[in-house]
Amino acid sequence: MEAATMAWTAAGVGMALVYWFVWVMGAAEVKGKRAVDLKMGSITNDKVKDKYTQYWSFFRRPKETATTEASAEKVPAFVDTFYNLVTDIYEWGWGQSFHFSPSLPGRSHREATRVHEERVADLLQAKPGQRLLDVGCGVGGPMRAIAAHSGSNVVGITINEYQVNRARAHNRKAGLDSRCEVVCGNFLSMPFSDASFDGAYSIEATCHAPRLQDVYGEVFRVLKPGGLYVSYEWVTTSLYRADNPEHVEAIHGIERGDALPGLRRQDEIASIAKEVGFEVLKELDLALPPALPWWTRLKMGRIAYWRNSLVVRVLTMLRIAPKGVCEVHEMLYETAQHLTRGGETGIFTPMHMVLLRKPVESK
């Protein structure tokens, strides 16, 4: 009798733990994506592992990814695959804003994220009734924050159709669907008319472009003369040394795990902006002191990693999540270590900010 009681007790505790890890543990900052709802975007369950393998094969040598025109042309499709693989995992543990921000004393990560996004609206001098473009909008976290803060209307573009549907659902839930529109498309060739936006911004998105000139050129085209554009860029800093194996491994790890066809140098950004016709009004690395470290969110302890890994493995075992989710989760964990290393050494920043203006005389 005692053995049976112990067995039932153990089973009850086990079920309670599974319930806690799988159903309760979920979106850390925004309730809306639970662990049990993890999908791989629009990829069918039987194709997840194959798609992950194809992605990893393409991006495993970052510096070779876009060295030829033929390989550069494949980048958008693999970026789309990447976001099918990671979007739900990002939302589960990260919330609806897929970007970093400087830590703020006494403020939560969610609050720091909102401040970082609202800074964009302030830099653009966004006003009610204006039409803004979000270049690479993801599931729309920044879009909603900027629309709510400024009163502007925001149109977002993302290459991933699954993200479009997620963003539209979030917009409706937030009551902002009348002022936030989402379009599926490639920001290297945007389906918008010339001079159709009052302002534009990109938050850690243009790093996916094989050539920054191409996406900046498209933004320049769709902006009205005098329109402002703010971009937060992922770049290597002046501290990066290409002859330092540890530096190279950290940067390549970031590129491999984030679908990047090669990070640009910090000192290239302004010259590229000028090349396509922009005036550079301001340039600043928002990660520099007195800003507090942006990578603190990534310093996940081994216990937290084990917990999340256990959740993913249990879901896979129960066939709630498709095969391949474990591999994607492991890839993202390893990438987080490389990002942390990049931040701690100062060789990488995800928030090199440039404020640009299309000249008033531009046609």
KADA-V827173 format. One record per pair of residues at least 6 apart in sequence whose C-alpha atoms are under 6 Angstrom apart, sorted by sequence separation. I is the first residue (numbers start at 1). J is the second residue. D is the distance in whole Angstrom. If there is no record, write none. Layout:
i=I j=J d=D
i=I j=J d=D
This chain:
i=27 j=33 d=5
i=66 j=72 d=4
i=171 j=177 d=5
i=315 j=321 d=5
i=316 j=322 d=6
i=342 j=348 d=5
i=27 j=34 d=6
i=26 j=34 d=4
i=104 j=112 d=6
i=26 j=35 d=5
i=101 j=113 d=6
i=22 j=35 d=6
i=101 j=116 d=6
i=137 j=156 d=5
i=137 j=157 d=6
i=138 j=158 d=6
i=133 j=154 d=6
i=134 j=155 d=6
i=136 j=157 d=5
i=137 j=158 d=6
i=130 j=152 d=5
i=131 j=153 d=5
i=132 j=154 d=5
i=133 j=155 d=5
i=134 j=156 d=4
i=135 j=157 d=6
i=136 j=158 d=5
i=127 j=150 d=6
i=128 j=151 d=4
i=129 j=152 d=5
i=130 j=153 d=6
i=131 j=154 d=6
i=133 j=156 d=6
i=161 j=184 d=6
i=126 j=150 d=6
i=128 j=152 d=4
i=139 j=163 d=5
i=117 j=142 d=6
i=121 j=146 d=6
i=127 j=152 d=6
i=138 j=163 d=6
i=155 j=180 d=6
i=157 j=182 d=6
i=159 j=184 d=5
i=153 j=179 d=5
i=154 j=180 d=5
i=155 j=181 d=5
i=156 j=182 d=5
i=157 j=183 d=5
i=158 j=184 d=5
i=159 j=185 d=5
i=188 j=214 d=6
i=196 j=222 d=5
i=197 j=223 d=5
i=198 j=224 d=6
i=139 j=166 d=6
i=140 j=167 d=5
i=153 j=180 d=6
i=155 j=182 d=6
i=157 j=184 d=6
i=158 j=185 d=6
i=159 j=186 d=5
i=188 j=215 d=5
i=194 j=221 d=5
i=195 j=222 d=4
i=196 j=223 d=6
i=197 j=224 d=6
i=207 j=234 d=6
i=118 j=146 d=6
i=139 j=167 d=4
i=194 j=222 d=4
i=195 j=223 d=5
i=199 j=227 d=5
i=201 j=229 d=5
i=203 j=231 d=6
i=204 j=232 d=5
i=235 j=263 d=6
i=195 j=224 d=4
i=198 j=227 d=5
i=199 j=228 d=5
i=200 j=229 d=5
i=201 j=230 d=5
i=202 j=231 d=5
i=203 j=232 d=5
i=204 j=233 d=5
i=235 j=264 d=5
i=236 j=265 d=5
i=237 j=266 d=5
i=199 j=229 d=6
i=201 j=231 d=5
i=235 j=265 d=5
i=236 j=266 d=6
i=235 j=266 d=5
i=298 j=336 d=6
i=41 j=84 d=4
i=40 j=84 d=5
i=97 j=141 d=5
i=40 j=85 d=5
i=96 j=141 d=5
i=295 j=340 d=6
i=38 j=88 d=5
i=210 j=261 d=6
i=208 j=260 d=5
i=34 j=92 d=6
i=33 j=92 d=5
i=217 j=276 d=6
i=27 j=92 d=4
i=28 j=93 d=5
i=30 j=95 d=5
i=132 j=197 d=6
i=286 j=351 d=6
i=26 j=92 d=5
i=27 j=93 d=5
i=29 j=95 d=5
i=131 j=197 d=5
i=132 j=198 d=6
i=131 j=198 d=5
i=132 j=199 d=5
i=133 j=200 d=4
i=134 j=201 d=5
i=135 j=202 d=5
i=285 j=352 d=4
i=132 j=200 d=5
i=134 j=202 d=6
i=284 j=352 d=6
i=285 j=353 d=6
i=136 j=205 d=5
i=284 j=353 d=5
i=283 j=353 d=6
i=283 j=354 d=4
i=282 j=354 d=6
i=282 j=355 d=5
i=281 j=355 d=5
i=281 j=356 d=6
i=280 j=356 d=5
i=279 j=356 d=6
i=257 j=335 d=5
i=278 j=356 d=6
i=279 j=357 d=5
i=278 j=357 d=6
i=80 j=160 d=5
i=278 j=358 d=5
i=254 j=335 d=6
i=253 j=335 d=6
i=254 j=338 d=6
i=253 j=338 d=6
i=250 j=338 d=5
i=124 j=228 d=6
i=240 j=347 d=5
i=239 j=347 d=5
i=237 j=347 d=5
i=236 j=347 d=6
i=237 j=348 d=6
i=236 j=348 d=4
i=235 j=348 d=6
i=235 j=349 d=6
i=234 j=349 d=6
i=234 j=350 d=4
i=233 j=350 d=6
i=233 j=351 d=5
i=232 j=351 d=5
i=233 j=352 d=5
i=42 j=162 d=6
i=232 j=352 d=5
i=41 j=162 d=5
i=232 j=353 d=5
i=231 j=353 d=6
i=231 j=354 d=5
i=230 j=354 d=6
i=230 j=355 d=5
i=229 j=355 d=6
i=229 j=356 d=5
i=228 j=356 d=6
i=228 j=357 d=4
i=227 j=357 d=6
i=227 j=358 d=5
i=226 j=358 d=5
i=225 j=358 d=5
i=226 j=359 d=5
i=225 j=359 d=6
i=226 j=360 d=4
i=225 j=360 d=4
i=225 j=362 d=5
i=79 j=259 d=6
i=102 j=291 d=6
i=103 j=292 d=5
i=102 j=292 d=6
i=103 j=293 d=6
i=102 j=293 d=6
i=103 j=294 d=6
i=102 j=294 d=4
i=101 j=294 d=5
i=66 j=261 d=6
i=60 j=256 d=6
i=65 j=261 d=5
i=59 j=256 d=5
i=62 j=261 d=6
i=63 j=262 d=6
i=62 j=262 d=6
i=49 j=324 d=4
i=48 j=324 d=6
i=45 j=322 d=5
i=22 j=311 d=6
